Amino acid sequence: MIDLEKLKSSEFFTEISLKKWDILFREWDINENLYIISDGELVVQKSISLTSWEYRTLWTLGIWNIVWEAALSNNNPKEVQIVANRDTLLFSIEWKTDFPKFVSAFPQEWYTLLTTIIDIANLRVLRANKELTANHEVNIAISKIPDISIWSIYKLLWLFESILGVDQIMYFEKNLVMDEYYKLRYDSKNEKSMRNTIIKFPGEKLDFEKLANEDIETCKYKRYIKLKLWDENYGFLLIWMETRDFHENEEKLLQNTAGSFVWIIHQKTILDDQKNKSYVKSAL
């Protein structure tokens, strides 16, 4: 592990403090520094519009992460923008002048830094591959739905749990007539998976104490993802992990999966509405 205290005491690394929303560097900047996150969190963003300055968050970086290790081998313009997600402390070293001196003065620390860079690069490749594979499997699963029904939605959620490699998925369906009321329709940790527990969340805010009061068993690490399409709220997914928190690639994968899932929910709502209208018309 990198000895941050030794880096801090050396003359080659500079300590940098960023406030929340401060920009470390922008796209197309020329910057020959390598950065190590000592405390805080950075978000990596990519512009999606040349005219409106809109950005998409690609991933987040926390403590011990190394930022822009590519500076060690090239001086190309930056292809992303990096912004502090909260108050963040970094150690920075300039490649051309200070880095060779650091290697000579601290060979053991340089070796540790190099192996850390290799480990991080390998981990990012593995996570990117998992994301591509999982996205493909999710799309295949959706394309093979024989019909859009509550049963096919249950099957999709069961497949999502396996594809995403999570420990638990819960699907709360929004009552489209009664505000603030949700029905727990699916819980992968429940023996029969399908449930019909109705819970009121005032202000549409998730209350985990209410889940405990309803004897709903949960895991330790959670992600709450709203199922929203345009201005319509269809409910939310709760996705859980038992032994570890989600990493940045998994965060993006969960959002992509939820985006595909809410479209299926939207289509089911349209079909149910059409069936209800046909039933009322035939009854008149």
MOVEN-V787940 format. One record per backbone hydrogen bond with DSSP energy under -0.5 kcal/mol. NH is the residue of the N-H (numbers start at 1). CO is the residue of the C=O. E is the energy in kcal/mol with one decimal. If there is no record, write none. Layout:
nh=[NH;NH]
co=[CO;CO]
e=[E;E]
This chain:
nh=[4;7;8;9;10;10;13;14;16;18;21;22;24;24;25;28;29;31;34;35;36;37;38;38;39;42;43;44;45;45;46;48;49;56;58;58;59;61;64;65;67;71;72;73;74;78;81;82;83;84;85;86;88;89;90;91;92;93;95;98;99;100;101;102;103;104;105;106;110;111;112;113;114;115;116;117;118;119;120;121;122;123;124;125;126;127;128;129;130;131;132;133;134;135;136;137;138;139;140;141;142;143;144;145;149;153;154;155;156;157;158;159;160;161;162;163;164;165;166;167;168;170;171;172;172;173;173;174;175;176;179;181;182;183;184;184;185;185;186;187;188;190;193;194;195;197;199;201;201;202;204;205;208;211;212;213;214;215;216;217;221;223;225;225;226;227;228;229;232;234;234;236;237;238;239;239;240;241;251;252;253;254;255;256;257;258;259;260;261;262;263;264;265;266;267;268;269;270;271;272;273;274;275;276;277;278;279;280;281;282;283;284]
co=[2;3;4;5;6;7;7;92;90;88;84;19;22;82;82;78;26;29;93;67;91;65;36;89;89;61;83;59;43;81;56;54;54;46;44;56;44;42;37;62;35;68;69;70;70;29;45;25;43;22;41;41;18;39;16;36;14;34;32;94;94;95;97;98;99;100;101;102;106;107;108;109;110;111;112;113;114;115;116;117;118;119;120;121;122;123;124;125;126;127;128;129;130;131;132;133;134;135;136;137;138;139;140;142;147;149;150;151;152;153;154;155;156;157;158;159;160;161;161;240;240;238;186;170;236;171;183;234;181;174;177;178;199;173;182;197;171;183;171;193;169;187;190;192;185;184;182;180;199;200;201;202;206;207;208;209;210;212;211;215;241;239;223;237;224;235;226;232;229;227;232;172;225;170;223;237;168;221;247;248;249;250;251;252;253;254;255;256;257;258;259;260;261;262;263;264;265;266;267;268;269;270;271;272;273;274;275;276;277;278;279;280]
e=[-1.2;-1.8;-2.6;-1.8;-1.0;-0.5;-0.5;-3.1;-2.8;-2.9;-2.7;-2.4;-0.6;-2.6;-1.0;-3.5;-1.7;-0.6;-2.5;-2.3;-2.4;-2.6;-0.6;-2.6;-1.8;-2.6;-3.0;-2.8;-0.5;-3.4;-2.4;-2.5;-0.9;-2.9;-3.2;-0.5;-1.0;-3.1;-2.8;-1.8;-3.4;-1.5;-1.8;-1.7;-1.9;-2.4;-3.0;-2.3;-2.2;-2.9;-2.6;-1.0;-2.6;-2.9;-2.9;-2.4;-2.8;-2.1;-2.2;-0.7;-1.8;-0.6;-0.6;-2.3;-2.3;-1.8;-2.4;-2.8;-2.4;-2.2;-2.2;-2.6;-2.6;-2.5;-2.0;-2.3;-2.2;-2.5;-2.7;-2.5;-2.5;-2.4;-2.4;-1.9;-2.4;-2.5;-2.4;-2.5;-2.2;-2.3;-2.4;-2.6;-2.9;-2.7;-2.0;-2.4;-2.7;-2.3;-2.3;-2.5;-2.3;-2.3;-1.2;-1.5;-1.0;-1.8;-2.0;-2.1;-2.2;-2.3;-2.1;-2.3;-2.9;-2.1;-1.3;-2.8;-3.1;-1.0;-1.3;-2.0;-1.3;-2.6;-2.4;-0.5;-2.7;-0.6;-3.2;-1.7;-2.5;-0.7;-0.7;-1.3;-2.8;-2.6;-0.5;-3.4;-2.2;-1.1;-1.4;-2.8;-2.4;-1.6;-0.8;-3.0;-1.5;-0.9;-3.0;-2.8;-0.5;-0.6;-2.3;-1.3;-0.6;-1.1;-1.8;-2.3;-1.6;-1.6;-2.4;-0.7;-2.7;-1.8;-0.6;-2.7;-0.5;-3.0;-1.1;-2.3;-2.3;-3.1;-0.6;-2.0;-2.7;-2.6;-2.4;-0.5;-2.7;-2.6;-1.9;-1.7;-2.1;-2.7;-1.9;-2.3;-2.5;-2.6;-2.2;-1.8;-2.5;-2.7;-0.9;-1.2;-2.1;-2.4;-2.1;-2.4;-2.3;-1.9;-2.3;-2.8;-2.3;-2.2;-2.3;-2.4;-2.2;-2.1;-2.3;-2.5;-2.3;-2.3;-1.5;-1.0]
